[in-house]
Amino acid sequence: MAKGIMYIDGQRVPFDGEPNVLSVIRKAGIEMPTFCYYSDLSVYGACRMCVVEDERGKIDTSCSMQPRDGLKIRTNTARLLKHRRMILELMLASHNCNCAICEKSGSCHLQELALQFGVRRVRFADNREVGAFDDSSPAVVRDPSKCILCGDCVRVCEESIGMGIIDFAKRGYNMQVMPAFGRKLSETNCISCGQCSAVCPTGAITVYNQIGPAWRAIHDPSKRVVVQIAPAVRVAVGEAFGLGQGANVLYQLVSALKCMGVDEVYDTIFGADLTTIEESNEFLQRVKNGGPFPMFTSCCPAWVKYLENENPKYLRNISTCKSPMEMFGALVKQKYKEKDAEDGRTTFHIALMPCTAKKMEAARPQFKDENGNPDVDLVLTTQEVIDMIKESGIQLGEMEYESPDLPFGLGSGSAMIYGTTGGVAEAVARHCLPDKSKNTLRELEFSPLRGEDSIREATLQVGDLEVRIAVVHGLINAQKLLKEIEEGRAMYHLIEVMTCVGGCVGGAGQPYGRKAIKDQRREGLYQADRSAPFKRAEYNPGATSLLESMDEHTKHHLLHVSYLDN
Amino acid sequence: MSRLDIKSPSKAQTVVDNLYRDVERRIAASPPGLCPVDMNLSFLQLCHAQSCGKCVPCRIGLGQLSKLMAQVLDGTGTMETINIIEKTARTIVNTADCAIGRDAARLVVDGLEGFRDDYEEHVKHHRCLAALQNPVPCVSLCPAGVDIPGYMALVGEGRYADAVRLIRKDNPMPVACAYICEHPCEARCRRNMIDDAINIRGLKRYAVDHAGVVPNPENAPSTGKKVAIIGGGPSGLSCAYYLSLMGHKVTIYEERDKLGGMLRYGIPAYRFPRQKLDEEIASILSTGIEVHTGITVGRDITFDKLQRDYDCLYIAIGAHQDKKTGIPGEDSKNVMSAVEMLRAIGDEKMPDFTGKKVVVIGGGNVAMDVTRSAIRLGADKVTCVYRRRIEDMTALPDEISGALAEGAELMTLAAPVRIEADDNGVASALWVQPQLIGESDKAGRPRPNKAALDEVRVPADIIVVAIGQGIEIQGFTQAGVPIKRGTFVADSATSVGDMDNVFAGGDCVTGPATAIRAIAAGKVAAANIDEHLGFHHEIRVDVEVPAPKLNNRPPHGRINTTEREACERKHDFEDIECGLTEEGACTEASRCLRCDHFGYGIFKGGRIEKW
């Protein structure tokens, strides 16, 4: 790791292990513009916005430049600013500039930088041939006319998710990003994780927007709109309203939703407690039966979809538990059956999720009733909820605090941390470990179940068995782990997998954010856990009494699912 | 799928590789007079096809440049379009990720710097500054404008004397050019588009070798005008020849003992046999030219006197002054200049290098002449020392390979620093500083830089400095002949400033150049002197050029001349080249595409029958 001092615009800036000059520049407090640079993806060097000039007047991109002791660079010379403006103008010349009606308007990075650099005209004509609009995916929409070919989506899909669903096709001026053979996304093995849309700087890949149907349901008097709120949503919504990064704004959010016309607001953590208990029981049962191991968590729909599409032999290893959202959905529909019959309304269940794959999950046949009605009628991402609150003119910070409705408005601290990598495994561990003292919690807090490493492992003593647990985030790392298991180099009893890096706080449905913001959100969840009145799923009175009231058949019907016989 | 595979080109790739070679040849054959903006755009589009599409400046920028340049060409562009082209191109040059984008845009920037006026002409007047003609490539590139397709056809028909007469219409020294011309005519030969340029010089040599004695045309009636020509080299002789034909009385003043200039005192006999040179000079003089050899103007006779005695003067003194390296020890004994050495050989005073170690400093054609002559003079070892690399030498590649074949050593990347002499002041070694090749200069030639290596001693008995020649200007400056950067100043009509009856041309105006450029200057001077004297004599020839045949058009190898074996030729000053055979000449002549007839050449810019 290189160490030394660089001179950036005359300032002395020490560096120590930064992978490139760009990182050092940003460390020095200069917001170098980029389109194609992400610290956790490979360097691509395509957008050329981060050019810097050395003492000899040579120009090169800082993302691909190694820091060197004594290196003197300038970031804002007349030439550099001129070139950046020209590059932006060239990009805009190959971009559908219908900004006012663009999904990404207001959060588009191209728009932002064009504004920042004062590009007010485009002197070039756009006569590209653009690929077909693709709204075949339940999670994301591709509009190639807005693609600036930065390759962020290509690299995140390949390097972070390990799917390689989209790639560059054609060359030179005709280059485009598309799935192989120009297929639609629905014709590929895409798992709907939506990370492509999360990194897309423009409106070329956006989340499938369902705000319209949501409003229609809310404004339809014949519909009883019941909402559940996932853990990661509450620590991200506030960002858009200046309430701080990682701030837990659940109570204001409940209030806002009520103002907007939602009938009932519940908390997904109730469902998460059910999942913890059911999944722990299943795990202990497997321990008793001697397998099959490893048991995979089932909360992440993109992960389940990955196994289904590319590695079906592991489907039997997935926990039979539905995800918290789907457990919740089934419960809601069950609970309101009678009431619907009484007042003649139909219950319309909306889940607020940090995730685009949840849109895909909600539409799965396994989660529909005998009439084909889904348990979760609609999934809105955090960003869509933010947009709806803004559309309503609601100042979230001004909202009164209001707690979620009962009986499904309560949950344990262990359910709160479902929203971050390691949370599900920790919740299960808290539930399974016989020592219910605070010491266990402390021990778990400092165990490898928490942390940022992409693959973490922990060993816990449960009865006679030394249980080996692995926690993985970033789907490509799960693929690596599977390979190690197949090659006999690793063995685990329980593996938690989250497709997105960081877990649900880094989900594609969240507002755009760099890693630091995701870290804040994770902290917000741990804080919510700490301030929760009870930390373990089995202490959730509503959840335990509900489970006690159910016979095995009902439990199986409402809370479990098999992806095998499909 | 195997882990690794041996790469073998696909059929498509093989064909594409051939296409690349075709394109290279086609570009080589670009005829003069094309629209530079159009060519610039075409190159740009070629470059854009190479773009991978990754980075913004190359992917989008090159495409946008193409569109803007097309606007300039189709007349829809404005001055602002040119401005945007320049800005865009500069951004691409500075920000593209690799050479594909950077250097493609550099072509556009270079174009804007080189022919911005042409861009502006397109925008303002919807037209191109380039010539509206599509001249015959070889003819237009021959400085003397020799009717090349014409004599190709004549050689093909075996009419060698007619070929010589046709050549003499524009160039009175066909023999000299047949042996030593650098043949710029071949550079853009349209035949390049099919396979390779015609061996024009080889065919000319066949013609002159087989034409026998070809009498000159009759002189026009005497005009009574007198012209003095200072310098009996190719330029002076050419001027004298045409002026004589026009009926003027011509007198040549030559400083050396014999006529021929650099053809005799620069070019060694193994490249141009002396008998051939003497014959050609005799033929020119037979038009009635008076010659005074051993006369140095400025010393034996003043310039003013000549100006008084003659109606017109033509200065064609060449470039015979040796340049010095300026390194310490250059004045040691046995250190000589190339001019000195070749001059002695020209006067047949052969130095004896038997058993000597000879070191030659320089990398041009003269350095090669000196090197190869030194070998023939019996040197034990001849080392040519040059500051840059072989590919940077200005000598023709054939000259370098010829010297190497004859056993010369090339010591490249070695800059002379001093000459070591023994106690008697006799040179004993050349010390050189090893060099590292560096960045290119503005002309695109890489500069040598001092390498981090110690100086090297090159033992030498004889050191010959061949780093270029200058002009001997004494005797002319006082008379008021204008001088700039060491050469006389004359315009494209060879007129010298406000000196009414003085003309100048050849190496003394251009600096050391080629024989054909000197000959062309002589021709131009003759025409303008004739006009100046109040006449308008026409030079024409009554040779009928054969009608074109459906010549050999499928790709066909170029028939090259061969050389005598190196081990044999290196011992004598006899001609090293073996001319074409009759069969070879006939076949080669049939490769000519007759651009004087096919293409635009038949219409405008084709045959010039008189001047």
Chai-1 contact restraints between the chains, C-beta under 6 A:
chainA,res_idxA,chainB,res_idxB,connection_type,confidence,min_distance_angstrom,max_distance_angstrom,comment,restraint_id
A,G45,B,D97,contact,1.0,0.0,6.0,A-B,restraint_1
A,A46,B,K54,contact,1.0,0.0,6.0,A-B,restraint_2
A,A46,B,C55,contact,1.0,0.0,6.0,A-B,restraint_3
A,C47,B,V56,contact,1.0,0.0,6.0,A-B,restraint_4
A,R48,B,C55,contact,1.0,0.0,6.0,A-B,restraint_5
A,R48,B,V56,contact,1.0,0.0,6.0,A-B,restraint_6
A,R48,B,P57,contact,1.0,0.0,6.0,A-B,restraint_7
A,R48,B,T95,contact,1.0,0.0,6.0,A-B,restraint_8
A,V51,B,T95,contact,1.0,0.0,6.0,A-B,restraint_9
A,I59,B,N94,contact,1.0,0.0,6.0,A-B,restraint_10
A,H83,B,T91,contact,1.0,0.0,6.0,A-B,restraint_11
A,H83,B,N94,contact,1.0,0.0,6.0,A-B,restraint_12
A,H83,B,T95,contact,1.0,0.0,6.0,A-B,restraint_13
A,M86,B,T91,contact,1.0,0.0,6.0,A-B,restraint_14
A,I87,B,V56,contact,1.0,0.0,6.0,A-B,restraint_15
A,L90,B,V56,contact,1.0,0.0,6.0,A-B,restraint_16
A,L90,B,I60,contact,1.0,0.0,6.0,A-B,restraint_17
A,L90,B,G61,contact,1.0,0.0,6.0,A-B,restraint_18
A,M91,B,V56,contact,1.0,0.0,6.0,A-B,restraint_19
A,S94,B,I60,contact,1.0,0.0,6.0,A-B,restraint_20
A,R123,B,I84,contact,1.0,0.0,6.0,A-B,restraint_21
A,F124,B,Q64,contact,1.0,0.0,6.0,A-B,restraint_22
A,R171,B,C52,contact,1.0,0.0,6.0,A-B,restraint_23
A,R171,B,G53,contact,1.0,0.0,6.0,A-B,restraint_24
A,G172,B,S51,contact,1.0,0.0,6.0,A-B,restraint_25
A,G172,B,G53,contact,1.0,0.0,6.0,A-B,restraint_26
A,Y173,B,G63,contact,1.0,0.0,6.0,A-B,restraint_27
A,M175,B,G53,contact,1.0,0.0,6.0,A-B,restraint_28
